[in-house]
């Protein structure tokens, strides 16, 4: 599974977390950070469509692969 971190302009209420695939919502000075695991790129595209539908400017997108070598 891959961890994604999306930075969007403005501040989203915490109630949006469920709509955004249960990503964790945190805040920086002038923007919101959505972070958490997504199953695949299709799930990522679904989140990006929701960002677009809310007309939220996307400031940054980061991808962090989890280390699968330590799993049995």
N, C-alpha and C positions, 0 to 999 in steps of 0.2 A: 504494500500500500504506500502511497505517496502523500506527503504532507504538503499542502499548498497554503500560501499566505498571500492574500489579496489586500491591497491598500486602496481604499476608495475615498473620494472627497466627501467631506461632511461627516455628521455623526448619525449613526443608525441606532435606534432603540434596541434593547436586548431581545425584545419579542420577535425580531426578525431572524434570530438564530435558527429556529426550526425551519423556516422557509428556505434558509441558505444551508440545507443539508446538515444542520446542527453544528456548523462551524462556530468556533468561539469568537465572540465579538469583544474587542478591546479598543481603546481609544488612544490616539496620540494627539498632539496639539490641535491640529486642524483636520484630522481625518480619522477614519475607522479602519481597523485591521480585522479581517476575517481570516481565521486560521484553523486548520484541522485536516484530517485525512479524507481523501476522496478515493473512491474505488478505482477509477480509471479516467481516461481523458474525456469520455462521454459525460461523466459526472461533472468534470471541470467545465465543459462547455455549457452544461445546464446551469451552473452557477453564474458563468459569464453572461448568459442570456438574461438571467434575473437582474444582474447588475445593469445591463443595458435597458431592460424594461423599466427599471426605476430611474433611468437617466442619471446614474451615478458615474461621474468621471473616474475611470480606472487609473490610479496613479502608479501602481507597481504590482507585479505578480512574481512570486518566488516559488520555486519548487525544491523540495528536500526529500530525497529518497531515503526511506528507512532501511537500515542495515538488515538484510534478510539472511546473511550468512550465519548469524547467531541463533537463528530459529531452527528447530529440529526438522 
